[in-house]
């Protein structure tokens, strides 16, 4: 309790040494406006009206989608229903989605609140799906085995740890091994709101395995999406409120060494990596204020960021507004 009080007073004290409102406006990009763009090859997929927080594409074209996230401060479109994992097949001419059945006697489906997701394919082609879950707004990782013929997910295990209190996204490096982002330091909702408002940059990245858990990077202003390069040598972390993507070298002992960060004029969220080129596809929010203060008459815009040659000397990117 003493540490919590000191940290709270420190955070509040920072407000007297800088202009928090000006910083808030910059971090949330409150003045940025974008015009809607009609994309020629963009088609609406029915069945995801409750929103999709994250997706994971397998090499065979199957796609897992986490849907129905309930997150404090954000608009929920199905607040009275549990979340779900959807499946889509990109090999179809007009892809549709179906809800995967979740089986397992110990899994509480009624409190399922999926956030970030990641997959790991074993040597025998078994596909494991790891899902960040927020039952009653806590944080767990749910480990599932994908059963393609049955179109179901078999729940194998729930993972909890004191170093994983506020998970957002996850990238699997084994069936029970992963890196995860914590997007806040505090657990208390009131202190979380001050942490976000003041931009305290106390969130982090944690490596988890059954035998070892360690914080491997910290100092983020809302750590968000995370992913790994196709060769497994580099880890990418999106820092939402700082508008940055951090690039790290991954070592054999699972620690990370910072190499560079990439700056953008948008709030960077989830990261997908092209398995062939290594390019980054990043879901982004041009105006963060509209996310937290939802107006159905003026909904928050989104845009897709494509970054090429991230590890080289000719880094470039384009923004695809939606």
LINGIJO-V981600 format. One record per backbone hydrogen bond with DSSP energy under -0.5 kcal/mol. CO is the residue of the C=O (numbers start at 1). NH is the residue of the N-H. Records with the same first field share a line. If there is no record, write none. Layout:
# LINGIJO-V981600
CO: NH + NH
This chain:
# LINGIJO-V981600
1: 5
2: 6
3: 7
4: 8
5: 9
6: 10
7: 11
8: 12
9: 13
10: 14
11: 15
12: 15
13: 16
14: 17 + 18
18: 20
19: 23
20: 24
21: 25
22: 26
23: 27
24: 28
25: 29 + 30
26: 29
28: 288 + 289
29: 32
37: 39
39: 42
41: 43
44: 46
45: 48
46: 97
48: 51
51: 68
54: 66
56: 64
58: 61
61: 90
62: 58
63: 88
64: 56
65: 86
66: 53 + 54
67: 84
69: 71
71: 74
78: 81
84: 67 + 86
85: 100
86: 65
87: 98
88: 63 + 90
89: 92
92: 95
96: 89
98: 87
101: 103 + 153
103: 155
104: 107
107: 109
108: 111
109: 112
112: 83
113: 134
116: 132
118: 130
120: 122 + 128
122: 125
126: 122 + 128
127: 146
128: 120 + 130
129: 144
130: 118
131: 142
132: 115
133: 140
134: 137
135: 138
140: 133
141: 143 + 159
142: 131 + 144
143: 156 + 157
144: 129 + 146
145: 154
146: 148
147: 151 + 152
148: 151
151: 101
152: 147
153: 103 + 155
154: 145
157: 143
159: 141
161: 164
166: 183
168: 116
169: 181
171: 179
174: 177
177: 173 + 174
178: 208
179: 171
180: 206
181: 168 + 183
182: 204 + 223
188: 192
189: 193
190: 194
191: 195
192: 196
193: 197
194: 198
195: 199 + 200
203: 219 + 220
204: 182
205: 216 + 217
206: 180
207: 214
208: 178
212: 209
214: 207
217: 205
220: 203 + 222
221: 241
222: 240
225: 238
227: 236
229: 232
233: 250
234: 229
235: 248
236: 227
237: 239 + 246
238: 224 + 240
239: 242 + 243 + 244
240: 243
243: 264
244: 239
245: 262
246: 237
247: 259 + 260
248: 235
249: 257
251: 254
255: 251
257: 249
260: 247
262: 245
266: 268
267: 285
269: 225
270: 283
272: 281
274: 278
279: 274
280: 282 + 307
281: 272
282: 305
283: 269
284: 303
285: 267
287: 290
288: 291 + 292
289: 293
291: 75
295: 298
302: 322
303: 284
304: 306 + 320
305: 282 + 307
306: 318
307: 280
308: 316
309: 312
316: 308
318: 306 + 320
319: 321
320: 304
